[in-house]
């Protein structure tokens, strides 16, 4: 494989990964707009359940170290899920910004080969 082919293969991989990230972000955006998402995830899990878990930390029925650890793990899970969603959004946004550059670079590589 010559240098041009290698460069095109690499840039095609970058373009493919960028498109996957954009597709994941767009899918998440569609989900977030659904009323079911708002009810189950936004209001239910990220808000109400998170508040319930924090209040549960101080309940006398959950004073054992094992119960406290389960509650802590559940609180951490809420935060990790929220961060995961934010990461998908940020990665998709970055990929969308980079995609035009990748496609421009690909065109430049092809044009260089045509000029030779």
Phi, psi and omega in degrees: 000127180280176185298318180298313179298320179296316179296318180294321178298315181296315182291327176295323175297316179298317179297316179298316179294320178298316180295323177296316180296320178295318180296320178296317178298315181296322177297317178296320177299318178297317178298315183297335180278348182285139178298329179295322177296313181301318181291309187279315187268299185299303183280316185288298188278307187285337182250292187294313181293321178299316179295319178300317180295319179296317178294325180296333179303328184261000181287140181295333180289346182242035183278344182294150179302323180294316179295318179298321180294320178297318179295314178302315180298321179292320177296316178299320180299320178300312179296320180294321178297314179300316180294323178299314178298317178297322179295318177300317180296312182295317180297319177296318178297316179295319180295320179297320179294325183277336186303315180299321178295317179300315182293324176294316178298318179300316179297319179297319179296316178296319180295323178298320179292324180290329182285339183280000000 
